[in-house]
Amino acid sequence: MQMADQEQAEIRLMAARLRQEHEDYDTAINAMIATGCDALRIQRMKKKKLVIKDKLTKLEDQIIPDIIA
């Protein structure tokens, strides 16, 4: 079943925002590591980054149709 172009565009926009947020977390984590920040805070940031990655993967799965081998 093909999704509407509008719906697909909205999903792509959400995915782009999540990608940017994921990159922002990556930059922040690297800065925290460089400045010797508390390991627990870094771990929490990494966990949030992983949650964002999971959401992004689910959105991308909606855009890309399943390929039957």
Backbone as ProteinMPNN parsed JSONL, in Angstrom:
{"seq_chain_A": "MQMADQEQAEIRLMAARLRQEHEDYDTAINAMIATGCDALRIQRMKKKKLVIKDKLTKLEDQIIPDIIA", "coords_chain_A": {"N_chain_A": [[0.837, -1.184, 0.0], [0.657, 2.104, -0.954], [1.745, 5.048, 0.585], [0.343, 8.318, 1.062], [1.648, 11.185, -0.662], [1.877, 13.53, 0.845], [1.842, 12.564, 3.475], [4.166, 11.018, 3.439], [6.04, 13.03, 3.006], [5.818, 14.449, 5.395], [6.773, 12.531, 7.188], [9.384, 12.282, 6.27], [10.322, 14.835, 6.908], [10.126, 14.807, 9.715], [12.003, 12.792, 10.174], [14.324, 14.044, 9.255], [14.567, 16.075, 11.138], [14.985, 14.526, 13.438], [17.413, 13.317, 12.742], [19.091, 15.557, 12.783], [18.87, 16.252, 15.483], [20.024, 13.987, 16.595], [22.654, 14.243, 15.659], [23.307, 16.59, 17.014], [23.256, 15.718, 19.673], [25.397, 13.946, 19.526], [27.541, 15.716, 19.065], [27.399, 17.188, 21.447], [27.917, 15.181, 23.343], [30.533, 14.453, 22.646], [31.817, 16.852, 23.276], [31.379, 16.91, 26.014], [32.859, 14.699, 26.81], [35.399, 15.548, 26.073], [35.797, 17.658, 27.834], [35.934, 16.387, 30.198], [33.627, 15.649, 31.611], [31.155, 14.459, 33.987], [30.836, 10.968, 34.134], [28.377, 9.659, 34.423], [26.499, 11.546, 33.539], [27.257, 11.703, 30.88], [26.648, 9.119, 30.068], [23.857, 9.156, 30.322], [23.213, 10.989, 28.337], [24.058, 9.562, 26.094], [22.218, 7.504, 26.163], [19.825, 8.874, 25.64], [20.436, 9.689, 23.064], [20.473, 7.234, 21.779], [17.772, 6.503, 21.977], [16.668, 8.399, 20.278], [17.833, 7.564, 17.892], [16.567, 5.083, 17.594], [13.895, 5.918, 17.188], [14.253, 7.264, 14.792], [15.017, 5.18, 13.105], [12.618, 3.701, 13.042], [10.941, 5.535, 11.742], [12.237, 5.732, 9.255], [11.848, 3.15, 8.377], [9.162, 3.234, 7.787], [9.126, 4.803, 5.551], [10.722, 3.495, 3.646], [9.869, 0.845, 1.652], [9.088, -2.581, 2.468], [11.193, -5.12, 1.291], [10.66, -7.969, -0.444], [12.334, -10.919, -0.431]], "CA_chain_A": [[0.0, 0.0, 0.0], [1.454, 3.323, -1.096], [1.272, 6.136, 1.436], [0.157, 9.59, 0.379], [2.858, 12.003, -0.768], [1.894, 14.462, 1.976], [2.234, 11.795, 4.669], [5.572, 10.655, 3.278], [6.819, 14.26, 3.179], [5.832, 14.738, 6.832], [7.664, 11.552, 7.825], [10.753, 12.668, 5.902], [10.656, 16.032, 7.678], [10.381, 14.356, 11.095], [13.258, 12.041, 10.155], [15.413, 15.017, 9.125], [14.71, 16.725, 12.453], [15.601, 13.565, 14.355], [18.819, 13.185, 12.344], [19.789, 16.737, 13.285], [18.923, 16.13, 16.94], [20.996, 12.923, 16.864], [23.976, 14.852, 15.457], [23.517, 17.545, 18.105], [23.619, 14.93, 20.853], [26.74, 13.426, 19.285], [28.449, 16.838, 19.294], [27.38, 17.501, 22.882], [28.59, 14.084, 24.05], [31.972, 14.589, 22.39], [32.29, 18.003, 24.049], [31.368, 16.503, 27.421], [33.994, 13.801, 26.999], [36.618, 16.364, 25.948], [35.959, 18.508, 29.011], [36.015, 15.539, 31.386], [32.353, 15.709, 32.324], [30.754, 13.306, 34.791], [30.539, 9.794, 33.304], [26.95, 9.355, 34.504], [25.811, 12.486, 32.646], [27.571, 11.282, 29.508], [25.883, 7.891, 29.824], [22.458, 9.556, 30.119], [23.135, 11.606, 27.006], [24.174, 8.48, 25.113], [20.951, 6.773, 26.187], [18.867, 9.714, 24.913], [20.834, 9.633, 21.66], [20.038, 5.932, 21.286], [16.317, 6.569, 21.828], [16.435, 9.169, 19.053], [18.216, 6.687, 16.775], [15.5, 4.091, 17.449], [12.757, 6.606, 16.573], [14.643, 7.545, 13.418], [14.956, 3.907, 12.384], [11.207, 3.373, 12.82], [10.425, 6.432, 10.703], [12.815, 5.342, 7.966], [11.203, 1.899, 7.982], [7.858, 3.581, 7.218], [9.36, 5.398, 4.232], [11.293, 2.485, 2.753], [8.986, -0.331, 1.636], [9.712, -3.881, 2.709], [11.595, -5.817, 0.078], [10.475, -9.397, -0.277], [13.417, -11.609, -1.12]], "C_chain_A": [[0.882, 1.248, 0.0], [0.878, 4.426, -0.215], [1.197, 7.419, 0.622], [1.462, 10.388, 0.385], [2.994, 12.958, 0.413], [2.373, 13.758, 3.242], [3.717, 11.427, 4.61], [6.47, 11.873, 3.473], [6.923, 14.621, 4.662], [6.784, 13.8, 7.568], [9.116, 11.889, 7.52], [11.223, 13.894, 6.685], [10.965, 15.657, 9.136], [11.708, 13.615, 11.179], [14.449, 12.993, 10.058], [15.655, 15.73, 10.453], [15.382, 15.796, 13.456], [17.079, 13.356, 14.031], [19.641, 14.344, 12.892], [19.938, 16.666, 14.801], [19.954, 15.083, 17.357], [22.416, 13.456, 16.722], [24.312, 15.832, 16.578], [23.925, 16.828, 19.388], [25.045, 14.404, 20.721], [27.789, 14.505, 19.563], [28.551, 17.164, 20.779], [28.12, 16.436, 23.692], [30.101, 14.187, 23.866], [32.57, 15.754, 23.179], [32.365, 17.656, 25.535], [32.566, 15.597, 27.731], [35.298, 14.603, 26.995], [36.879, 17.212, 27.184], [36.001, 17.708, 30.305], [34.768, 15.592, 32.248], [32.089, 14.391, 33.062], [30.305, 12.15, 33.876], [29.051, 9.452, 33.302], [26.138, 10.271, 33.583], [26.042, 12.113, 31.19], [26.749, 10.051, 29.142], [24.409, 8.213, 29.574], [22.261, 10.173, 28.741], [23.199, 10.537, 25.908], [22.876, 7.689, 25.026], [19.874, 7.559, 25.423], [19.154, 9.674, 23.423], [20.374, 8.311, 21.033], [18.526, 5.888, 21.075], [15.956, 7.312, 20.545], [16.746, 8.309, 17.83], [17.145, 5.633, 16.519], [14.268, 4.703, 16.777], [13.031, 6.86, 15.095], [14.556, 6.282, 12.564], [13.514, 3.518, 12.074], [10.595, 4.25, 11.738], [10.946, 6.035, 9.328], [12.213, 4.033, 7.462], [9.821, 2.159, 7.37], [8.018, 4.119, 5.8], [9.802, 4.336, 3.23], [10.413, 1.243, 2.787], [9.766, -1.611, 1.898], [10.018, -4.545, 1.382], [11.476, -7.315, 0.334], [11.52, -10.123, -1.106], [12.911, -12.842, -1.819]], "O_chain_A": [[1.747, 1.41, 0.861], [-0.32, 4.708, -0.259], [1.898, 7.58, -0.376], [2.268, 10.283, 1.309], [4.095, 13.171, 0.923], [3.202, 14.285, 3.985], [4.428, 11.515, 5.61], [7.552, 11.755, 4.048], [7.979, 15.046, 5.132], [7.514, 14.224, 8.464], [9.978, 11.797, 8.393], [12.387, 13.977, 7.077], [11.943, 16.133, 9.713], [12.456, 13.786, 12.141], [15.471, 12.773, 10.707], [16.799, 15.96, 10.846], [16.241, 16.221, 14.23], [17.903, 13.231, 14.936], [20.745, 14.149, 13.401], [20.998, 16.98, 15.342], [20.668, 15.261, 18.344], [23.281, 13.167, 17.549], [25.453, 15.898, 17.037], [24.825, 17.272, 20.101], [25.809, 14.414, 21.686], [28.801, 14.243, 20.214], [29.641, 17.386, 21.305], [28.863, 16.76, 24.618], [30.859, 14.027, 24.822], [33.687, 15.66, 23.688], [33.299, 18.059, 26.228], [33.198, 15.72, 28.781], [36.186, 14.364, 27.813], [38.029, 17.46, 27.546], [36.093, 18.284, 31.389], [34.851, 15.58, 33.477], [32.713, 13.365, 32.794], [29.498, 12.342, 32.966], [28.522, 9.002, 32.286], [25.2, 9.821, 32.926], [25.131, 12.198, 30.366], [26.219, 9.956, 28.035], [23.782, 7.606, 28.706], [21.267, 9.909, 28.065], [22.475, 10.613, 24.916], [22.479, 7.254, 23.945], [19.106, 6.98, 24.654], [18.232, 9.631, 22.608], [19.937, 8.286, 19.883], [18.052, 5.301, 20.102], [15.051, 6.905, 19.817], [16.004, 8.328, 16.848], [16.843, 5.319, 15.367], [13.666, 4.084, 15.9], [12.15, 6.69, 14.252], [14.075, 6.322, 11.432], [13.217, 3.058, 10.972], [9.82, 3.771, 10.911], [10.192, 6.004, 8.355], [12.083, 3.833, 6.254], [9.362, 1.387, 6.527], [7.15, 3.916, 4.951], [9.31, 4.29, 2.102], [10.231, 0.648, 3.849], [10.953, -1.707, 1.586], [9.199, -4.531, 0.463], [12.124, -7.853, 1.232], [11.584, -9.966, -2.325], [13.689, -13.554, -2.456]]}, "name": "protein", "num_of_chains": 1, "seq": "MQMADQEQAEIRLMAARLRQEHEDYDTAINAMIATGCDALRIQRMKKKKLVIKDKLTKLEDQIIPDIIA"}
